[in-house]
Amino acid sequence: MADTSEKAFAKLVELQRNMTPGEKLAMVLHGSEMLLRADRDRIRRQYPNAGEREVFLRAAAMRLTRETMIGAYGWDPEAHDQRSR
């Protein structure tokens, strides 16, 4: 972490080591939700007329293969200008 002092980083590591498994899981889930929210917000800016379903599908297509998107959701990312994986 180039922008963090050694002392601050050591304190962060100490705090994380002292967390319970439940606290660590909550931290990971919170971080994951923040990333998903940021992706949805970016999609809404890029596709301002997209409904919630389209936003959901475009966000899912960022993480799933094209085949999975078609099989699970009946939605082809390539047919909707979404880069497939």
PDB file with SEQRES, HELIX, SHEET and CRYST1 records, atoms N, CA, C and O in Angstrom:
SEQRES   1 A   85  MET ALA ASP THR SER GLU LYS ALA PHE ALA LYS LEU VAL          
SEQRES   2 A   85  GLU LEU GLN ARG ASN MET THR PRO GLY GLU LYS LEU ALA          
SEQRES   3 A   85  MET VAL LEU HIS GLY SER GLU MET LEU LEU ARG ALA ASP          
SEQRES   4 A   85  ARG ASP ARG ILE ARG ARG GLN TYR PRO ASN ALA GLY GLU          
SEQRES   5 A   85  ARG GLU VAL PHE LEU ARG ALA ALA ALA MET ARG LEU THR          
SEQRES   6 A   85  ARG GLU THR MET ILE GLY ALA TYR GLY TRP ASP PRO GLU          
SEQRES   7 A   85  ALA HIS ASP GLN ARG SER ARG                                  
HELIX    1 AA1 GLU A    6  ARG A   17  1                                  12    
HELIX    2 AA2 PRO A   21  GLN A   46  1                                  26    
HELIX    3 AA3 GLU A   52  ALA A   61  1                                  10    
HELIX    4 AA4 ARG A   66  TYR A   73  1                                   8    
HELIX    5 AA5 PRO A   77  HIS A   80  5                                   4    
CRYST1    1.000    1.000    1.000  90.00  90.00  90.00 P 1           1          
ATOM      1  N   MET A   1       0.841  -1.166   0.000  1.00  0.00           N  
ATOM      2  CA  MET A   1       0.000   0.000   0.000  1.00  0.00           C  
ATOM      3  C   MET A   1       0.896   1.242   0.000  1.00  0.00           C  
ATOM      4  O   MET A   1       1.284   1.743   1.055  1.00  0.00           O  
ATOM      5  N   ALA A   2       1.209   1.717  -1.178  1.00  0.00           N  
ATOM      6  CA  ALA A   2       2.176   2.790  -1.350  1.00  0.00           C  
ATOM      7  C   ALA A   2       1.761   4.096  -0.687  1.00  0.00           C  
ATOM      8  O   ALA A   2       2.618   4.904  -0.329  1.00  0.00           O  
ATOM      9  N   ASP A   3       0.462   4.316  -0.517  1.00  0.00           N  
ATOM     10  CA  ASP A   3       0.013   5.589   0.043  1.00  0.00           C  
ATOM     11  C   ASP A   3      -0.235   5.512   1.555  1.00  0.00           C  
ATOM     12  O   ASP A   3      -0.833   6.420   2.132  1.00  0.00           O  
ATOM     13  N   THR A   4       0.223   4.432   2.194  1.00  0.00           N  
ATOM     14  CA  THR A   4      -0.012   4.223   3.621  1.00  0.00           C  
ATOM     15  C   THR A   4       1.318   4.075   4.342  1.00  0.00           C  
ATOM     16  O   THR A   4       2.199   3.346   3.886  1.00  0.00           O  
ATOM     17  N   SER A   5       1.464   4.758   5.457  1.00  0.00           N  
ATOM     18  CA  SER A   5       2.708   4.643   6.224  1.00  0.00           C  
ATOM     19  C   SER A   5       2.830   3.234   6.801  1.00  0.00           C  
ATOM     20  O   SER A   5       1.839   2.520   6.954  1.00  0.00           O  
ATOM     21  N   GLU A   6       4.061   2.852   7.115  1.00  0.00           N  
ATOM     22  CA  GLU A   6       4.295   1.528   7.711  1.00  0.00           C  
ATOM     23  C   GLU A   6       3.547   1.378   9.025  1.00  0.00           C  
ATOM     24  O   GLU A   6       2.988   0.319   9.310  1.00  0.00           O  
ATOM     25  N   LYS A   7       3.535   2.434   9.825  1.00  0.00           N  
ATOM     26  CA  LYS A   7       2.862   2.395  11.128  1.00  0.00           C  
ATOM     27  C   LYS A   7       1.357   2.208  10.952  1.00  0.00           C  
ATOM     28  O   LYS A   7       0.747   1.406  11.659  1.00  0.00           O  
ATOM     29  N   ALA A   8       0.762   2.934  10.023  1.00  0.00           N  
ATOM     30  CA  ALA A   8      -0.680   2.815   9.780  1.00  0.00           C  
ATOM     31  C   ALA A   8      -1.020   1.434   9.236  1.00  0.00           C  
ATOM     32  O   ALA A   8      -2.034   0.848   9.615  1.00  0.00           O  
ATOM     33  N   PHE A   9      -0.180   0.912   8.352  1.00  0.00           N  
ATOM     34  CA  PHE A   9      -0.422  -0.421   7.793  1.00  0.00           C  
ATOM     35  C   PHE A   9      -0.322  -1.482   8.876  1.00  0.00           C  
ATOM     36  O   PHE A   9      -1.138  -2.403   8.921  1.00  0.00           O  
ATOM     37  N   ALA A  10       0.664  -1.363   9.744  1.00  0.00           N  
ATOM     38  CA  ALA A  10       0.815  -2.326  10.842  1.00  0.00           C  
ATOM     39  C   ALA A  10      -0.415  -2.303  11.753  1.00  0.00           C  
ATOM     40  O   ALA A  10      -0.859  -3.350  12.225  1.00  0.00           O  
ATOM     41  N   LYS A  11      -0.960  -1.123  11.996  1.00  0.00           N  
ATOM     42  CA  LYS A  11      -2.159  -1.001  12.817  1.00  0.00           C  
ATOM     43  C   LYS A  11      -3.341  -1.675  12.125  1.00  0.00           C  
ATOM     44  O   LYS A  11      -4.124  -2.368  12.774  1.00  0.00           O  
ATOM     45  N   LEU A  12      -3.475  -1.480  10.826  1.00  0.00           N  
ATOM     46  CA  LEU A  12      -4.547  -2.119  10.051  1.00  0.00           C  
ATOM     47  C   LEU A  12      -4.450  -3.641  10.153  1.00  0.00           C  
ATOM     48  O   LEU A  12      -5.450  -4.320  10.389  1.00  0.00           O  
ATOM     49  N   VAL A  13      -3.248  -4.165   9.975  1.00  0.00           N  
ATOM     50  CA  VAL A  13      -3.036  -5.618  10.080  1.00  0.00           C  
ATOM     51  C   VAL A  13      -3.404  -6.109  11.475  1.00  0.00           C  
ATOM     52  O   VAL A  13      -4.047  -7.149  11.619  1.00  0.00           O  
ATOM     53  N   GLU A  14      -3.002  -5.373  12.492  1.00  0.00           N  
ATOM     54  CA  GLU A  14      -3.330  -5.754  13.872  1.00  0.00           C  
ATOM     55  C   GLU A  14      -4.847  -5.780  14.089  1.00  0.00           C  
ATOM     56  O   GLU A  14      -5.376  -6.721  14.681  1.00  0.00           O  
ATOM     57  N   LEU A  15      -5.536  -4.753  13.611  1.00  0.00           N  
ATOM     58  CA  LEU A  15      -6.991  -4.706  13.752  1.00  0.00           C  
ATOM     59  C   LEU A  15      -7.652  -5.892  13.051  1.00  0.00           C  
ATOM     60  O   LEU A  15      -8.571  -6.508  13.590  1.00  0.00           O  
ATOM     61  N   GLN A  16      -7.181  -6.203  11.856  1.00  0.00           N  
ATOM     62  CA  GLN A  16      -7.768  -7.323  11.119  1.00  0.00           C  
ATOM     63  C   GLN A  16      -7.481  -8.656  11.794  1.00  0.00           C  
ATOM     64  O   GLN A  16      -8.337  -9.541  11.796  1.00  0.00           O  
ATOM     65  N   ARG A  17      -6.312  -8.811  12.355  1.00  0.00           N  
ATOM     66  CA  ARG A  17      -5.982 -10.064  13.057  1.00  0.00           C  
ATOM     67  C   ARG A  17      -6.854 -10.276  14.285  1.00  0.00           C  
ATOM     68  O   ARG A  17      -7.120 -11.411  14.679  1.00  0.00           O  
ATOM     69  N   ASN A  18      -7.294  -9.182  14.884  1.00  0.00           N  
ATOM     70  CA  ASN A  18      -8.109  -9.271  16.092  1.00  0.00           C  
ATOM     71  C   ASN A  18      -9.603  -9.377  15.805  1.00  0.00           C  
ATOM     72  O   ASN A  18     -10.401  -9.493  16.735  1.00  0.00           O  
ATOM     73  N   MET A  19      -9.986  -9.340  14.555  1.00  0.00           N  
ATOM     74  CA  MET A  19     -11.408  -9.466  14.204  1.00  0.00           C  
ATOM     75  C   MET A  19     -11.870 -10.912  14.353  1.00  0.00           C  
ATOM     76  O   MET A  19     -11.108 -11.857  14.153  1.00  0.00           O  
ATOM     77  N   THR A  20     -13.131 -11.049  14.707  1.00  0.00           N  
ATOM     78  CA  THR A  20     -13.729 -12.382  14.724  1.00  0.00           C  
ATOM     79  C   THR A  20     -13.981 -12.811  13.280  1.00  0.00           C  
ATOM     80  O   THR A  20     -14.008 -11.970  12.382  1.00  0.00           O  
ATOM     81  N   PRO A  21     -14.167 -14.115  13.048  1.00  0.00           N  
ATOM     82  CA  PRO A  21     -14.504 -14.550  11.692  1.00  0.00           C  
ATOM     83  C   PRO A  21     -15.758 -13.837  11.139  1.00  0.00           C  
ATOM     84  O   PRO A  21     -15.817 -13.497   9.957  1.00  0.00           O  
ATOM     85  N   GLY A  22     -16.737 -13.624  12.000  1.00  0.00           N  
ATOM     86  CA  GLY A  22     -17.952 -12.927  11.563  1.00  0.00           C  
ATOM     87  C   GLY A  22     -17.680 -11.497  11.142  1.00  0.00           C  
ATOM     88  O   GLY A  22     -18.254 -11.017  10.164  1.00  0.00           O  
ATOM     89  N   GLU A  23     -16.804 -10.808  11.874  1.00  0.00           N  
ATOM     90  CA  GLU A  23     -16.441  -9.433  11.521  1.00  0.00           C  
ATOM     91  C   GLU A  23     -15.682  -9.391  10.199  1.00  0.00           C  
ATOM     92  O   GLU A  23     -15.887  -8.491   9.385  1.00  0.00           O  
ATOM     93  N   LYS A  24     -14.806 -10.371   9.994  1.00  0.00           N  
ATOM     94  CA  LYS A  24     -14.061 -10.430   8.729  1.00  0.00           C  
ATOM     95  C   LYS A  24     -15.002 -10.685   7.551  1.00  0.00           C  
ATOM     96  O   LYS A  24     -14.868 -10.068   6.495  1.00  0.00           O  
ATOM     97  N   LEU A  25     -15.949 -11.595   7.742  1.00  0.00           N  
ATOM     98  CA  LEU A  25     -16.921 -11.873   6.693  1.00  0.00           C  
ATOM     99  C   LEU A  25     -17.761 -10.633   6.389  1.00  0.00           C  
ATOM    100  O   LEU A  25     -18.003 -10.315   5.224  1.00  0.00           O  
ATOM    101  N   ALA A  26     -18.201  -9.939   7.427  1.00  0.00           N  
ATOM    102  CA  ALA A  26     -18.995  -8.721   7.237  1.00  0.00           C  
ATOM    103  C   ALA A  26     -18.200  -7.678   6.458  1.00  0.00           C  
ATOM    104  O   ALA A  26     -18.756  -6.983   5.608  1.00  0.00           O  
ATOM    105  N   MET A  27     -16.912  -7.565   6.741  1.00  0.00           N  
ATOM    106  CA  MET A  27     -16.066  -6.603   6.037  1.00  0.00           C  
ATOM    107  C   MET A  27     -15.960  -6.958   4.558  1.00  0.00           C  
ATOM    108  O   MET A  27     -16.053  -6.081   3.699  1.00  0.00           O  
ATOM    109  N   VAL A  28     -15.766  -8.231   4.264  1.00  0.00           N  
ATOM    110  CA  VAL A  28     -15.672  -8.683   2.876  1.00  0.00           C  
ATOM    111  C   VAL A  28     -17.000  -8.454   2.144  1.00  0.00           C  
ATOM    112  O   VAL A  28     -17.010  -7.968   1.013  1.00  0.00           O  
ATOM    113  N   LEU A  29     -18.101  -8.800   2.779  1.00  0.00           N  
ATOM    114  CA  LEU A  29     -19.409  -8.608   2.149  1.00  0.00           C  
ATOM    115  C   LEU A  29     -19.701  -7.135   1.904  1.00  0.00           C  
ATOM    116  O   LEU A  29     -20.266  -6.779   0.870  1.00  0.00           O  
ATOM    117  N   HIS A  30     -19.325  -6.283   2.834  1.00  0.00           N  
ATOM    118  CA  HIS A  30     -19.519  -4.842   2.664  1.00  0.00           C  
ATOM    119  C   HIS A  30     -18.691  -4.331   1.480  1.00  0.00           C  
ATOM    120  O   HIS A  30     -19.185  -3.544   0.672  1.00  0.00           O  
ATOM    121  N   GLY A  31     -17.457  -4.768   1.378  1.00  0.00           N  
ATOM    122  CA  GLY A  31     -16.606  -4.368   0.253  1.00  0.00           C  
ATOM    123  C   GLY A  31     -17.161  -4.846  -1.070  1.00  0.00           C  
ATOM    124  O   GLY A  31     -17.135  -4.120  -2.064  1.00  0.00           O  
ATOM    125  N   SER A  32     -17.662  -6.066  -1.082  1.00  0.00           N  
ATOM    126  CA  SER A  32     -18.248  -6.618  -2.297  1.00  0.00           C  
ATOM    127  C   SER A  32     -19.472  -5.819  -2.720  1.00  0.00           C  
ATOM    128  O   SER A  32     -19.641  -5.518  -3.901  1.00  0.00           O  
ATOM    129  N   GLU A  33     -20.328  -5.473  -1.760  1.00  0.00           N  
ATOM    130  CA  GLU A  33     -21.521  -4.675  -2.056  1.00  0.00           C  
ATOM    131  C   GLU A  33     -21.139  -3.307  -2.592  1.00  0.00           C  
ATOM    132  O   GLU A  33     -21.804  -2.793  -3.492  1.00  0.00           O  
ATOM    133  N   MET A  34     -20.094  -2.713  -2.066  1.00  0.00           N  
ATOM    134  CA  MET A  34     -19.642  -1.409  -2.557  1.00  0.00           C  
ATOM    135  C   MET A  34     -19.215  -1.502  -4.021  1.00  0.00           C  
ATOM    136  O   MET A  34     -19.538  -0.623  -4.820  1.00  0.00           O  
ATOM    137  N   LEU A  35     -18.490  -2.568  -4.373  1.00  0.00           N  
ATOM    138  CA  LEU A  35     -18.057  -2.751  -5.758  1.00  0.00           C  
ATOM    139  C   LEU A  35     -19.246  -2.980  -6.690  1.00  0.00           C  
ATOM    140  O   LEU A  35     -19.294  -2.420  -7.785  1.00  0.00           O  
ATOM    141  N   LEU A  36     -20.200  -3.799  -6.259  1.00  0.00           N  
ATOM    142  CA  LEU A  36     -21.386  -4.054  -7.078  1.00  0.00           C  
ATOM    143  C   LEU A  36     -22.194  -2.774  -7.280  1.00  0.00           C  
ATOM    144  O   LEU A  36     -22.688  -2.516  -8.377  1.00  0.00           O  
ATOM    145  N   ARG A  37     -22.326  -1.980  -6.230  1.00  0.00           N  
ATOM    146  CA  ARG A  37     -23.058  -0.714  -6.328  1.00  0.00           C  
ATOM    147  C   ARG A  37     -22.349   0.234  -7.297  1.00  0.00           C  
ATOM    148  O   ARG A  37     -23.001   0.915  -8.088  1.00  0.00           O  
ATOM    149  N   ALA A  38     -21.024   0.278  -7.235  1.00  0.00           N  
ATOM    150  CA  ALA A  38     -20.263   1.135  -8.143  1.00  0.00           C  
ATOM    151  C   ALA A  38     -20.456   0.694  -9.593  1.00  0.00           C  
ATOM    152  O   ALA A  38     -20.591   1.534 -10.484  1.00  0.00           O  
ATOM    153  N   ASP A  39     -20.470  -0.618  -9.834  1.00  0.00           N  
ATOM    154  CA  ASP A  39     -20.708  -1.126 -11.194  1.00  0.00           C  
ATOM    155  C   ASP A  39     -22.096  -0.738 -11.683  1.00  0.00           C  
ATOM    156  O   ASP A  39     -22.251  -0.287 -12.818  1.00  0.00           O  
ATOM    157  N   ARG A  40     -23.111  -0.910 -10.829  1.00  0.00           N  
ATOM    158  CA  ARG A  40     -24.479  -0.552 -11.227  1.00  0.00           C  
ATOM    159  C   ARG A  40     -24.599   0.946 -11.497  1.00  0.00           C  
ATOM    160  O   ARG A  40     -25.275   1.355 -12.441  1.00  0.00           O  
ATOM    161  N   ASP A  41     -23.951   1.758 -10.681  1.00  0.00           N  
ATOM    162  CA  ASP A  41     -23.982   3.207 -10.892  1.00  0.00           C  
ATOM    163  C   ASP A  41     -23.330   3.582 -12.217  1.00  0.00           C  
ATOM    164  O   ASP A  41     -23.836   4.441 -12.939  1.00  0.00           O  
ATOM    165  N   ARG A  42     -22.209   2.942 -12.536  1.00  0.00           N  
ATOM    166  CA  ARG A  42     -21.527   3.206 -13.803  1.00  0.00           C  
ATOM    167  C   ARG A  42     -22.409   2.814 -14.981  1.00  0.00           C  
ATOM    168  O   ARG A  42     -22.486   3.535 -15.976  1.00  0.00           O  
ATOM    169  N   ILE A  43     -23.076   1.662 -14.862  1.00  0.00           N  
ATOM    170  CA  ILE A  43     -23.973   1.203 -15.930  1.00  0.00           C  
ATOM    171  C   ILE A  43     -25.126   2.180 -16.101  1.00  0.00           C  
ATOM    172  O   ILE A  43     -25.513   2.488 -17.228  1.00  0.00           O  
ATOM    173  N   ARG A  44     -25.674   2.666 -15.009  1.00  0.00           N  
ATOM    174  CA  ARG A  44     -26.780   3.640 -15.100  1.00  0.00           C  
ATOM    175  C   ARG A  44     -26.337   4.924 -15.795  1.00  0.00           C  
ATOM    176  O   ARG A  44     -27.111   5.523 -16.540  1.00  0.00           O  
ATOM    177  N   ARG A  45     -25.091   5.352 -15.556  1.00  0.00           N  
ATOM    178  CA  ARG A  45     -24.582   6.547 -16.247  1.00  0.00           C  
ATOM    179  C   ARG A  45     -24.373   6.266 -17.737  1.00  0.00           C  
ATOM    180  O   ARG A  45     -24.663   7.109 -18.587  1.00  0.00           O  
ATOM    181  N   GLN A  46     -23.875   5.087 -18.032  1.00  0.00           N  
ATOM    182  CA  GLN A  46     -23.593   4.720 -19.425  1.00  0.00           C  
ATOM    183  C   GLN A  46     -24.876   4.459 -20.211  1.00  0.00           C  
ATOM    184  O   GLN A  46     -24.936   4.751 -21.405  1.00  0.00           O  
ATOM    185  N   TYR A  47     -25.904   3.912 -19.553  1.00  0.00           N  
ATOM    186  CA  TYR A  47     -27.181   3.575 -20.186  1.00  0.00           C  
ATOM    187  C   TYR A  47     -28.304   4.225 -19.373  1.00  0.00           C  
ATOM    188  O   TYR A  47     -29.010   3.540 -18.633  1.00  0.00           O  
ATOM    189  N   PRO A  48     -28.466   5.532 -19.507  1.00  0.00           N  
ATOM    190  CA  PRO A  48     -29.428   6.247 -18.650  1.00  0.00           C  
ATOM    191  C   PRO A  48     -30.882   5.811 -18.820  1.00  0.00           C  
ATOM    192  O   PRO A  48     -31.690   6.040 -17.920  1.00  0.00           O  
ATOM    193  N   ASN A  49     -31.233   5.201 -19.925  1.00  0.00           N  
ATOM    194  CA  ASN A  49     -32.613   4.752 -20.150  1.00  0.00           C  
ATOM    195  C   ASN A  49     -32.838   3.295 -19.757  1.00  0.00           C  
ATOM    196  O   ASN A  49     -33.936   2.766 -19.932  1.00  0.00           O  
ATOM    197  N   ALA A  50     -31.814   2.653 -19.232  1.00  0.00           N  
ATOM    198  CA  ALA A  50     -31.926   1.236 -18.853  1.00  0.00           C  
ATOM    199  C   ALA A  50     -32.779   1.090 -17.598  1.00  0.00           C  
ATOM    200  O   ALA A  50     -32.637   1.853 -16.643  1.00  0.00           O  
ATOM    201  N   GLY A  51     -33.659   0.106 -17.614  1.00  0.00           N  
ATOM    202  CA  GLY A  51     -34.449  -0.226 -16.437  1.00  0.00           C  
ATOM    203  C   GLY A  51     -33.628  -1.056 -15.469  1.00  0.00           C  
ATOM    204  O   GLY A  51     -32.486  -1.411 -15.762  1.00  0.00           O  
ATOM    205  N   GLU A  52     -34.200  -1.362 -14.327  1.00  0.00           N  
ATOM    206  CA  GLU A  52     -33.483  -2.116 -13.297  1.00  0.00           C  
ATOM    207  C   GLU A  52     -33.060  -3.497 -13.793  1.00  0.00           C  
ATOM    208  O   GLU A  52     -31.970  -3.968 -13.466  1.00  0.00           O  
ATOM    209  N   ARG A  53     -33.916  -4.147 -14.578  1.00  0.00           N  
ATOM    210  CA  ARG A  53     -33.576  -5.482 -15.101  1.00  0.00           C  
ATOM    211  C   ARG A  53     -32.346  -5.409 -16.007  1.00  0.00           C  
ATOM    212  O   ARG A  53     -31.443  -6.239 -15.904  1.00  0.00           O  
ATOM    213  N   GLU A  54     -32.318  -4.419 -16.889  1.00  0.00           N  
ATOM    214  CA  GLU A  54     -31.167  -4.279 -17.786  1.00  0.00           C  
ATOM    215  C   GLU A  54     -29.901  -3.954 -16.997  1.00  0.00           C  
ATOM    216  O   GLU A  54     -28.833  -4.487 -17.299  1.00  0.00           O  
ATOM    217  N   VAL A  55     -30.006  -3.098 -16.004  1.00  0.00           N  
ATOM    218  CA  VAL A  55     -28.853  -2.769 -15.168  1.00  0.00           C  
ATOM    219  C   VAL A  55     -28.343  -4.042 -14.493  1.00  0.00           C  
ATOM    220  O   VAL A  55     -27.139  -4.297 -14.467  1.00  0.00           O  
ATOM    221  N   PHE A  56     -29.259  -4.832 -13.950  1.00  0.00           N  
ATOM    222  CA  PHE A  56     -28.884  -6.099 -13.314  1.00  0.00           C  
ATOM    223  C   PHE A  56     -28.163  -7.013 -14.307  1.00  0.00           C  
ATOM    224  O   PHE A  56     -27.110  -7.569 -13.998  1.00  0.00           O  
ATOM    225  N   LEU A  57     -28.739  -7.162 -15.500  1.00  0.00           N  
ATOM    226  CA  LEU A  57     -28.155  -8.059 -16.499  1.00  0.00           C  
ATOM    227  C   LEU A  57     -26.782  -7.580 -16.952  1.00  0.00           C  
ATOM    228  O   LEU A  57     -25.860  -8.385 -17.089  1.00  0.00           O  
ATOM    229  N   ARG A  58     -26.639  -6.297 -17.183  1.00  0.00           N  
ATOM    230  CA  ARG A  58     -25.335  -5.775 -17.607  1.00  0.00           C  
ATOM    231  C   ARG A  58     -24.287  -5.948 -16.504  1.00  0.00           C  
ATOM    232  O   ARG A  58     -23.128  -6.251 -16.787  1.00  0.00           O  
ATOM    233  N   ALA A  59     -24.694  -5.758 -15.257  1.00  0.00           N  
ATOM    234  CA  ALA A  59     -23.762  -5.961 -14.141  1.00  0.00           C  
ATOM    235  C   ALA A  59     -23.373  -7.434 -14.036  1.00  0.00           C  
ATOM    236  O   ALA A  59     -22.204  -7.754 -13.822  1.00  0.00           O  
ATOM    237  N   ALA A  60     -24.339  -8.321 -14.183  1.00  0.00           N  
ATOM    238  CA  ALA A  60     -24.054  -9.758 -14.123  1.00  0.00           C  
ATOM    239  C   ALA A  60     -23.114 -10.170 -15.254  1.00  0.00           C  
ATOM    240  O   ALA A  60     -22.229 -11.004 -15.065  1.00  0.00           O  
ATOM    241  N   ALA A  61     -23.316  -9.577 -16.431  1.00  0.00           N  
ATOM    242  CA  ALA A  61     -22.491  -9.927 -17.589  1.00  0.00           C  
ATOM    243  C   ALA A  61     -21.039  -9.507 -17.409  1.00  0.00           C  
ATOM    244  O   ALA A  61     -20.163  -9.992 -18.124  1.00  0.00           O  
ATOM    245  N   MET A  62     -20.780  -8.629 -16.482  1.00  0.00           N  
ATOM    246  CA  MET A  62     -19.398  -8.243 -16.193  1.00  0.00           C  
ATOM    247  C   MET A  62     -18.648  -9.364 -15.476  1.00  0.00           C  
ATOM    248  O   MET A  62     -17.417  -9.381 -15.466  1.00  0.00           O  
ATOM    249  N   ARG A  63     -19.385 -10.294 -14.879  1.00  0.00           N  
ATOM    250  CA  ARG A  63     -18.759 -11.336 -14.065  1.00  0.00           C  
ATOM    251  C   ARG A  63     -18.990 -12.757 -14.567  1.00  0.00           C  
ATOM    252  O   ARG A  63     -18.273 -13.682 -14.184  1.00  0.00           O  
ATOM    253  N   LEU A  64     -19.981 -12.923 -15.415  1.00  0.00           N  
ATOM    254  CA  LEU A  64     -20.335 -14.255 -15.890  1.00  0.00           C  
ATOM    255  C   LEU A  64     -19.987 -14.426 -17.360  1.00  0.00           C  
ATOM    256  O   LEU A  64     -19.873 -13.449 -18.100  1.00  0.00           O  
ATOM    257  N   THR A  65     -19.820 -15.662 -17.772  1.00  0.00           N  
ATOM    258  CA  THR A  65     -19.536 -15.922 -19.177  1.00  0.00           C  
ATOM    259  C   THR A  65     -20.790 -15.675 -20.028  1.00  0.00           C  
ATOM    260  O   THR A  65     -21.909 -15.660 -19.516  1.00  0.00           O  
ATOM    261  N   ARG A  66     -20.584 -15.489 -21.294  1.00  0.00           N  
ATOM    262  CA  ARG A  66     -21.704 -15.301 -22.218  1.00  0.00           C  
ATOM    263  C   ARG A  66     -22.640 -16.499 -22.159  1.00  0.00           C  
ATOM    264  O   ARG A  66     -23.860 -16.338 -22.130  1.00  0.00           O  
ATOM    265  N   GLU A  67     -22.072 -17.698 -22.141  1.00  0.00           N  
ATOM    266  CA  GLU A  67     -22.883 -18.910 -22.103  1.00  0.00           C  
ATOM    267  C   GLU A  67     -23.746 -18.970 -20.837  1.00  0.00           C  
ATOM    268  O   GLU A  67     -24.905 -19.379 -20.890  1.00  0.00           O  
ATOM    269  N   THR A  68     -23.178 -18.564 -19.714  1.00  0.00           N  
ATOM    270  CA  THR A  68     -23.937 -18.551 -18.463  1.00  0.00           C  
ATOM    271  C   THR A  68     -25.062 -17.533 -18.532  1.00  0.00           C  
ATOM    272  O   THR A  68     -26.178 -17.807 -18.091  1.00  0.00           O  
ATOM    273  N   MET A  69     -24.776 -16.361 -19.084  1.00  0.00           N  
ATOM    274  CA  MET A  69     -25.809 -15.318 -19.203  1.00  0.00           C  
ATOM    275  C   MET A  69     -26.975 -15.802 -20.073  1.00  0.00           C  
ATOM    276  O   MET A  69     -28.139 -15.582 -19.740  1.00  0.00           O  
ATOM    277  N   ILE A  70     -26.658 -16.447 -21.165  1.00  0.00           N  
ATOM    278  CA  ILE A  70     -27.717 -16.940 -22.053  1.00  0.00           C  
ATOM    279  C   ILE A  70     -28.491 -18.060 -21.372  1.00  0.00           C  
ATOM    280  O   ILE A  70     -29.721 -18.077 -21.405  1.00  0.00           O  
ATOM    281  N   GLY A  71     -27.772 -19.001 -20.751  1.00  0.00           N  
ATOM    282  CA  GLY A  71     -28.431 -20.124 -20.110  1.00  0.00           C  
ATOM    283  C   GLY A  71     -29.251 -19.736 -18.888  1.00  0.00           C  
ATOM    284  O   GLY A  71     -30.359 -20.238 -18.696  1.00  0.00           O  
ATOM    285  N   ALA A  72     -28.718 -18.854 -18.070  1.00  0.00           N  
ATOM    286  CA  ALA A  72     -29.394 -18.497 -16.821  1.00  0.00           C  
ATOM    287  C   ALA A  72     -30.456 -17.426 -16.997  1.00  0.00           C  
ATOM    288  O   ALA A  72     -31.495 -17.461 -16.338  1.00  0.00           O  
ATOM    289  N   TYR A  73     -30.197 -16.473 -17.883  1.00  0.00           N  
ATOM    290  CA  TYR A  73     -31.082 -15.309 -17.989  1.00  0.00           C  
ATOM    291  C   TYR A  73     -31.707 -15.123 -19.364  1.00  0.00           C  
ATOM    292  O   TYR A  73     -32.546 -14.243 -19.555  1.00  0.00           O  
ATOM    293  N   GLY A  74     -31.291 -15.967 -20.338  1.00  0.00           N  
ATOM    294  CA  GLY A  74     -31.826 -15.800 -21.691  1.00  0.00           C  
ATOM    295  C   GLY A  74     -31.422 -14.466 -22.294  1.00  0.00           C  
ATOM    296  O   GLY A  74     -32.162 -13.898 -23.097  1.00  0.00           O  
ATOM    297  N   TRP A  75     -30.261 -13.962 -21.916  1.00  0.00           N  
ATOM    298  CA  TRP A  75     -29.798 -12.636 -22.331  1.00  0.00           C  
ATOM    299  C   TRP A  75     -28.393 -12.763 -22.888  1.00  0.00           C  
ATOM    300  O   TRP A  75     -27.483 -13.216 -22.193  1.00  0.00           O  
ATOM    301  N   ASP A  76     -28.213 -12.364 -24.138  1.00  0.00           N  
ATOM    302  CA  ASP A  76     -26.925 -12.458 -24.811  1.00  0.00           C  
ATOM    303  C   ASP A  76     -26.208 -11.117 -24.712  1.00  0.00           C  
ATOM    304  O   ASP A  76     -26.642 -10.145 -25.331  1.00  0.00           O  
ATOM    305  N   PRO A  77     -25.126 -11.042 -23.951  1.00  0.00           N  
ATOM    306  CA  PRO A  77     -24.413  -9.771 -23.806  1.00  0.00           C  
ATOM    307  C   PRO A  77     -23.923  -9.202 -25.136  1.00  0.00           C  
ATOM    308  O   PRO A  77     -23.917  -7.986 -25.324  1.00  0.00           O  
ATOM    309  N   GLU A  78     -23.513 -10.070 -26.056  1.00  0.00           N  
ATOM    310  CA  GLU A  78     -23.022  -9.597 -27.348  1.00  0.00           C  
ATOM    311  C   GLU A  78     -24.122  -8.920 -28.159  1.00  0.00           C  
ATOM    312  O   GLU A  78     -23.839  -8.020 -28.950  1.00  0.00           O  
ATOM    313  N   ALA A  79     -25.362  -9.337 -27.974  1.00  0.00           N  
ATOM    314  CA  ALA A  79     -26.468  -8.732 -28.708  1.00  0.00           C  
ATOM    315  C   ALA A  79     -26.861  -7.387 -28.100  1.00  0.00           C  
ATOM    316  O   ALA A  79     -27.658  -6.652 -28.682  1.00  0.00           O  
ATOM    317  N   HIS A  80     -26.303  -7.064 -26.933  1.00  0.00           N  
ATOM    318  CA  HIS A  80     -26.636  -5.804 -26.244  1.00  0.00           C  
ATOM    319  C   HIS A  80     -25.400  -4.958 -25.985  1.00  0.00           C  
ATOM    320  O   HIS A  80     -25.341  -4.211 -25.009  1.00  0.00           O  
ATOM    321  N   ASP A  81     -24.405  -5.081 -26.875  1.00  0.00           N  
ATOM    322  CA  ASP A  81     -23.168  -4.298 -26.765  1.00  0.00           C  
ATOM    323  C   ASP A  81     -22.450  -4.484 -25.440  1.00  0.00           C  
ATOM    324  O   ASP A  81     -21.795  -3.559 -24.962  1.00  0.00           O  
ATOM    325  N   GLN A  82     -22.559  -5.648 -24.843  1.00  0.00           N  
ATOM    326  CA  GLN A  82     -21.869  -5.934 -23.582  1.00  0.00           C  
ATOM    327  C   GLN A  82     -20.745  -6.892 -23.892  1.00  0.00           C  
ATOM    328  O   GLN A  82     -20.969  -7.947 -24.485  1.00  0.00           O  
ATOM    329  N   ARG A  83     -19.547  -6.539 -23.499  1.00  0.00           N  
ATOM    330  CA  ARG A  83     -18.406  -7.407 -23.719  1.00  0.00           C  
ATOM    331  C   ARG A  83     -18.603  -8.724 -22.977  1.00  0.00           C  
ATOM    332  O   ARG A  83     -18.868  -8.720 -21.775  1.00  0.00           O  
ATOM    333  N   SER A  84     -18.480  -9.832 -23.665  1.00  0.00           N  
ATOM    334  CA  SER A  84     -18.635 -11.139 -22.998  1.00  0.00           C  
ATOM    335  C   SER A  84     -17.287 -11.610 -22.488  1.00  0.00           C  
ATOM    336  O   SER A  84     -16.237 -11.115 -22.898  1.00  0.00           O  
ATOM    337  N   ARG A  85     -17.340 -12.576 -21.588  1.00  0.00           N  
ATOM    338  CA  ARG A  85     -16.116 -13.141 -21.017  1.00  0.00           C  
ATOM    339  C   ARG A  85     -15.910 -14.533 -21.524  1.00  0.00           C  
ATOM    340  O   ARG A  85     -14.931 -15.184 -21.160  1.00  0.00           O  
TER     341      ARG A  85                                                      
END                                                                             
